[in-house]
Amino acid sequence: DSMTTENLREEIVSALKRDASNDDLLAIVLRHKARGTDQKATYAALECARMEMGCNEADDENNPLCERLEDIIDRLCGFCPQADAIWESSLSEAHGE
């Protein structure tokens, strides 16, 4: 639901603002996954966090926080080795594409 997505987005943004590691970010995502947040809702929350952090700005390419967030988004979407994937299926498979 939207409240869960909002909570996840807020948690991710505040974690990034306190310079959270990849493992910290992953732990937040996994905790929400365990509570039943699905892959699509998780992706939406992380995308919102990415926009909020200004990670889509061209001059922000070298921001380590954005790199960490994008790494988690890749793992969420399945753009990574299978062992690193957060969900069994890639996001495109989850949408039945």
Order of alpha helices (4+ residues) and beta strands (2+ residues): alpha-alpha-alpha-alpha-alpha
